[in-house]
Amino acid sequence: MIYPVLTISKVNKSEFVDFWAKFYDFPINRNTTEEDYNSLISKNEFDENDIEKLFNWKNSMPIIVRREDGQAIKKHQNKSIFLDKAKAELFTINKLKKDFNPDKFNRTFKGSTIWKAFLLHIIDPKEFPIFDQHVYRAYCFLERLERKVPDEFIELEKISNAKKMTIYKNEYIPFFENFNDKVLKNRESDKALWAFGKFLKGYHSLF
């Protein structure tokens, strides 16, 4: 009889991504799919429906649902406020896609770091990776292995909104750029980090 155990094996980044991306299982109980994301994220110019579909995709369930008569029902108030603002600033978003101005972005959009990071991502997916609790957890674990420093891990939800944005800009974006390099595809890297981070959530003893 074979008794399996989990062990940590040293592999290169490509092998890590190939392995963990297979375990990507983002919830599918939504109106938008991975295919929708792939087709929309590459557009040079968005319309309001594109923005709504992308944010519904990120939320894993509709932020706004529509009745047969077209009337919108807002299911997540804080998130719908941000989504409404994004759709109202459609012209600004499309302008930022062509010529990104960080000061203009910060003056226009306020709110949750996770949603601001996702808006940055849809504006320029090559420059701004998706940011959430799972990829952050994966980042912290991999950085700890690299530095061999037993830092105390704090879940992203327990960190202030302002500090989250600092972490995203000053730590996670540089990490992702280095992790992704010129060989790996952004989306596959994101899937792998998300799946690995989700796995780690159930095994806090590893931290």
Sequence and secondary structure as in RCSB ss.txt:
>XXXX:A:sequence
MIYPVLTISKVNKSEFVDFWAKFYDFPINRNTTEEDYNSLISKNEFDENDIEKLFNWKNSMPIIVRREDGQAIKK
HQNKSIFLDKAKAELFTINKLKKDFNPDKFNRTFKGSTIWKAFLLHIIDPKEFPIFDQHVYRAYCFLERLERKVP
DEFIELEKISNAKKMTIYKNEYIPFFENFNDKVLKNRESDKALWAFGKFLKGYHSLF
>XXXX:A:secstr
            HHHHHHHHHTT      SS  HHHHHHHHT SS  HHHHHHHHHHHHTS SEEE TT  EEES
SHHHHHHHHHHHHTHHHHHHHHHS  HHHHHHH  S HHHHHHHHHHH TTTS    HHHHHHHHHHHHHHHT  
     GGGS HHHHHHHIIIIIHHHHHHHHTTTS HHHHHHHHHHHHHHHHT GGG 
